[in-house]
């Protein structure tokens, strides 16, 4: 396997875990992912849908930079997927709107994305 693409930037109208998983299959050596989502996706339910995939997909992402995180259930599910399954993830940056830049917002989001259960 020739691994040439290690950095990818994606702009999505609606956030979609299925699209990102498809891209990771096309670019298996992806280490850095930059995401810009204009609006939250409808659902990013992965626990049942991608249960078998998680065992076989080697997620090599070390860095995820996500622009326009708003904290909806779809956003939380998307972030949680990578926090729990990307074993070499070193940094996930969630950029938020200035109006959400408050300690109470960050506290709620830490609880929602289960930071204490990160993959090891």
Backbone as CSV, one residue per row, in Angstrom:
resi,resn,N_x,N_y,N_z,CA_x,CA_y,CA_z,C_x,C_y,C_z
1,UNK,0.839,-1.167,0.000,0.000,0.000,0.000,0.893,1.243,0.000
2,UNK,0.589,2.160,-0.879,1.315,3.420,-0.942,0.507,4.468,-0.190
3,UNK,1.113,5.046,0.812,0.429,6.059,1.619,0.964,7.429,1.247
4,UNK,0.209,8.148,0.450,0.682,9.458,0.036,-0.092,10.595,0.683
5,UNK,-1.373,10.416,0.931,-2.182,11.484,1.515,-2.193,11.329,3.028
6,UNK,-1.578,12.295,3.702,-1.541,12.267,5.162,-2.301,13.429,5.770
7,UNK,-2.587,14.453,4.959,-3.310,15.636,5.428,-4.472,15.891,4.476
8,UNK,-5.660,16.100,5.039,-6.842,16.331,4.215,-7.706,17.405,4.855
9,UNK,-8.212,18.296,4.022,-9.129,19.334,4.469,-10.465,19.113,3.774
10,UNK,-11.543,19.106,4.559,-12.872,18.808,4.029,-13.842,19.890,4.471
11,UNK,-14.619,20.382,3.525,-15.687,21.333,3.843,-17.008,20.647,3.531
12,UNK,-17.865,20.525,4.542,-19.142,19.834,4.383,-20.291,20.779,4.654
13,UNK,-21.344,20.633,3.879,-22.557,21.382,4.176,-23.125,20.915,5.502
14,UNK,-23.344,19.616,5.611,-23.832,19.008,6.853,-22.801,17.980,7.308
15,UNK,-22.461,18.020,8.553,-21.479,17.110,9.128,-21.919,15.661,8.940
16,UNK,-21.016,14.804,8.432,-21.373,13.412,8.181,-20.216,12.487,8.538
17,UNK,-20.419,11.674,9.552,-19.422,10.685,9.933,-19.236,9.663,8.820
18,UNK,-20.312,9.291,8.142,-20.218,8.324,7.044,-19.272,8.822,5.953
19,UNK,-19.347,10.104,5.625,-18.455,10.678,4.609,-17.008,10.612,5.077
20,UNK,-16.763,10.978,6.321,-15.394,10.977,6.843,-14.839,9.553,6.907
21,UNK,-15.648,8.595,7.308,-15.195,7.198,7.327,-14.863,6.739,5.908
22,UNK,-15.675,7.123,4.937,-15.383,6.802,3.540,-14.053,7.392,3.096
23,UNK,-13.773,8.618,3.509,-12.496,9.249,3.169,-11.326,8.531,3.841
24,UNK,-11.521,8.091,5.081,-10.450,7.362,5.771,-10.170,6.023,5.091
25,UNK,-11.184,5.424,4.505,-10.962,4.181,3.749,-10.176,4.459,2.470
26,UNK,-10.465,5.589,1.820,-9.740,5.958,0.597,-8.307,6.380,0.891
27,UNK,-8.105,6.997,2.041,-6.787,7.505,2.428,-6.396,6.876,3.768
28,UNK,-5.970,5.620,3.763,-5.740,4.891,5.015,-4.587,5.416,5.868
29,UNK,-3.734,6.252,5.316,-2.601,6.778,6.089,-2.846,8.200,6.578
30,UNK,-4.091,8.628,6.546,-4.457,9.978,6.951,-4.073,10.225,8.407
31,UNK,-3.312,11.293,8.640,-2.874,11.635,9.993,-3.495,12.928,10.502
32,UNK,-3.796,13.845,9.590,-4.383,15.127,9.986,-5.640,15.374,9.171
33,UNK,-6.700,15.733,9.872,-7.970,16.008,9.216,-8.468,17.375,9.663
34,UNK,-8.723,18.230,8.688,-9.276,19.556,8.947,-10.702,19.555,8.416
35,UNK,-11.656,19.831,9.291,-13.069,19.774,8.930,-13.701,21.138,9.132
36,UNK,-14.480,21.543,8.153,-15.309,22.737,8.301,-16.724,22.304,7.971
37,UNK,-17.597,22.365,8.958,-18.991,21.987,8.725,-19.862,23.223,8.871
38,UNK,-20.669,23.454,7.873,-21.521,24.636,7.853,-22.690,24.481,8.823
39,UNK,-23.230,23.258,8.900,-24.340,22.996,9.821,-24.218,21.571,10.343
40,UNK,-24.835,21.287,11.479,-24.761,19.932,12.029,-25.458,18.929,11.117
41,UNK,-25.005,17.705,11.172,-25.663,16.640,10.421,-26.938,16.223,11.126
42,UNK,-27.723,15.407,10.440,-28.970,14.947,11.050,-28.681,13.958,12.164
43,UNK,-27.900,12.931,11.863,-27.534,11.938,12.873,-26.145,11.419,12.546
44,UNK,-25.349,11.250,13.563,-24.045,10.622,13.412,-23.969,9.449,14.379
45,UNK,-24.973,8.597,14.285,-25.036,7.435,15.160,-24.073,6.384,14.625
46,UNK,-23.160,5.967,15.431,-22.139,5.046,14.949,-22.020,3.789,15.787
47,UNK,-22.504,3.786,16.992,-22.266,2.652,17.894,-22.783,1.341,17.316
48,UNK,-23.942,1.338,16.726,-24.467,0.111,16.103,-24.020,-0.001,14.652
49,UNK,-24.166,1.080,13.930,-23.905,1.062,12.494,-22.465,0.692,12.160
50,UNK,-21.513,1.225,12.900,-20.100,1.016,12.582,-19.391,0.127,13.603
51,UNK,-20.145,-0.645,14.348,-19.572,-1.500,15.393,-18.511,-2.448,14.828
52,UNK,-18.793,-3.133,13.731,-17.825,-4.062,13.141,-16.688,-3.327,12.444
53,UNK,-16.984,-2.188,11.894,-15.966,-1.391,11.215,-14.881,-0.942,12.186
54,UNK,-15.276,-0.595,13.386,-14.328,-0.094,14.381,-13.229,-1.117,14.642
55,UNK,-13.577,-2.377,14.641,-12.582,-3.429,14.877,-11.598,-3.557,13.722
56,UNK,-12.060,-3.289,12.499,-11.204,-3.508,11.334,-10.527,-2.242,10.807
57,UNK,-11.092,-1.083,11.067,-10.531,0.163,10.544,-9.452,0.683,11.485
58,UNK,-8.263,0.842,10.952,-7.158,1.390,11.728,-7.178,2.903,11.551
59,UNK,-7.679,3.603,12.547,-7.783,5.058,12.465,-6.444,5.642,12.893
60,UNK,-5.706,6.175,11.931,-4.360,6.679,12.186,-4.314,8.182,12.446
61,UNK,-5.473,8.792,12.566,-5.508,10.241,12.765,-4.809,10.639,14.054
62,UNK,-3.909,11.609,13.928,-3.225,12.167,15.092,-3.805,13.525,15.457
63,UNK,-4.326,14.227,14.447,-4.839,15.580,14.660,-6.158,15.766,13.927
64,UNK,-7.133,16.309,14.632,-8.400,16.710,14.022,-8.637,18.160,14.408
65,UNK,-8.842,18.988,13.410,-9.150,20.400,13.637,-10.519,20.645,13.026
66,UNK,-11.480,20.986,13.866,-12.875,21.067,13.436,-13.394,22.474,13.636
67,UNK,-13.774,23.068,12.552,-14.286,24.432,12.575,-15.811,24.421,12.589
68,UNK,-16.374,25.207,13.457,-17.820,25.388,13.612,-18.483,24.287,14.431
69,UNK,-17.826,23.818,15.464,-18.443,22.904,16.423,-19.470,23.704,17.220
70,UNK,-20.720,23.178,17.299,-21.760,23.898,18.043,-22.317,23.100,19.219
71,UNK,-21.942,21.845,19.339,-22.345,21.065,20.503,-23.675,20.355,20.398
72,UNK,-24.220,20.215,19.190,-25.465,19.465,19.026,-25.189,17.975,19.249
73,UNK,-26.230,17.182,19.347,-26.058,15.735,19.517,-25.244,15.152,18.369
74,UNK,-25.503,15.609,17.162,-24.756,15.146,15.997,-23.265,15.460,16.149
75,UNK,-22.949,16.673,16.595,-21.552,17.065,16.811,-20.902,16.203,17.892
76,UNK,-21.621,16.014,18.987,-21.092,15.234,20.105,-20.835,13.791,19.674
77,UNK,-21.771,13.195,18.943,-21.587,11.819,18.466,-20.370,11.713,17.549
78,UNK,-20.195,12.691,16.681,-19.063,12.715,15.757,-17.745,12.792,16.541
79,UNK,-17.667,13.732,17.470,-16.444,13.900,18.268,-16.168,12.661,19.111
80,UNK,-17.205,12.115,19.723,-17.047,10.945,20.582,-16.513,9.748,19.805
81,UNK,-16.953,9.591,18.561,-16.449,8.488,17.736,-14.924,8.510,17.687
82,UNK,-14.357,9.670,17.416,-12.902,9.756,17.292,-12.210,9.710,18.646
83,UNK,-12.798,10.312,19.654,-12.183,10.276,20.981,-12.102,8.856,21.530
84,UNK,-13.079,8.037,21.218,-13.096,6.673,21.740,-12.395,5.663,20.839
85,UNK,-12.216,5.977,19.553,-11.715,4.969,18.619,-10.409,5.305,17.909
86,UNK,-9.987,6.540,17.923,-8.725,6.906,17.275,-7.607,6.742,18.303
87,UNK,-6.949,5.615,18.266,-6.000,5.251,19.317,-4.736,6.103,19.354
88,UNK,-4.371,6.727,18.242,-3.161,7.557,18.233,-3.491,9.050,18.202
89,UNK,-4.754,9.392,18.414,-5.160,10.796,18.401,-4.428,11.567,19.492
90,UNK,-3.736,12.614,19.080,-2.986,13.447,20.019,-3.702,14.754,20.312
91,UNK,-4.423,15.279,19.312,-5.036,16.592,19.467,-6.324,16.683,18.658
92,UNK,-7.390,17.113,19.324,-8.636,17.437,18.635,-8.984,18.862,19.029
93,UNK,-9.004,19.740,18.049,-9.325,21.138,18.280,-10.736,21.400,17.781
94,UNK,-11.577,21.915,18.659,-12.953,22.243,18.306,-13.094,23.757,18.335
95,UNK,-13.260,24.356,17.180,-13.428,25.803,17.106,-14.913,26.127,17.223
96,UNK,-15.235,27.060,18.100,-16.631,27.418,18.354,-16.881,28.876,17.994
97,UNK,-18.163,29.215,17.905,-18.542,30.603,17.650,-18.172,31.457,18.859
98,UNK,-17.850,32.718,18.641,-17.522,33.598,19.779,-18.623,33.645,20.838
99,UNK,-19.877,33.535,20.428,-20.979,33.591,21.395,-21.006,32.364,22.312
100,UNK,-20.384,31.249,21.893,-20.324,30.040,22.718,-19.057,29.970,23.562
101,UNK,-18.198,30.943,23.425,-16.906,30.908,24.104,-17.081,31.297,25.573
102,UNK,-17.671,30.367,26.334,-17.945,30.580,27.756,-17.609,29.294,28.507
103,UNK,-17.172,29.429,29.733,-16.760,28.262,30.522,-17.891,27.250,30.683
104,UNK,-19.119,27.713,30.876,-20.239,26.779,31.056,-20.469,25.937,29.800
105,UNK,-20.288,26.518,28.618,-20.411,25.767,27.364,-19.355,24.663,27.321
106,UNK,-18.113,25.007,27.654,-17.025,24.029,27.604,-17.215,22.926,28.644
107,UNK,-17.706,23.272,29.802,-17.959,22.273,30.841,-19.001,21.264,30.368
108,UNK,-20.098,21.757,29.790,-21.145,20.857,29.271,-20.594,19.964,28.166
109,UNK,-19.775,20.520,27.291,-19.248,19.741,26.172,-18.272,18.665,26.650
110,UNK,-17.456,18.970,27.640,-16.536,17.957,28.188,-17.325,16.756,28.708
111,UNK,-18.421,17.029,29.388,-19.263,15.946,29.904,-19.894,15.160,28.761
112,UNK,-20.374,15.857,27.745,-21.053,15.196,26.630,-20.124,14.297,25.820
113,UNK,-18.893,14.728,25.583,-18.000,13.934,24.728,-17.189,12.906,25.505
114,UNK,-17.460,12.754,26.778,-16.872,11.685,27.589,-15.350,11.690,27.528
115,UNK,-14.747,12.815,27.850,-13.291,12.920,27.765,-12.567,11.923,28.661
116,UNK,-13.221,11.462,29.707,-12.569,10.511,30.604,-12.515,9.098,30.024
117,UNK,-13.154,8.850,28.866,-13.186,7.510,28.276,-12.409,7.432,26.967
118,UNK,-11.431,8.294,26.767,-10.654,8.322,25.522,-9.963,6.987,25.275
119,UNK,-9.804,6.632,23.997,-9.119,5.394,23.618,-7.683,5.424,24.109
120,UNK,-7.152,4.258,24.428,-5.757,4.203,24.884,-4.911,3.421,23.909
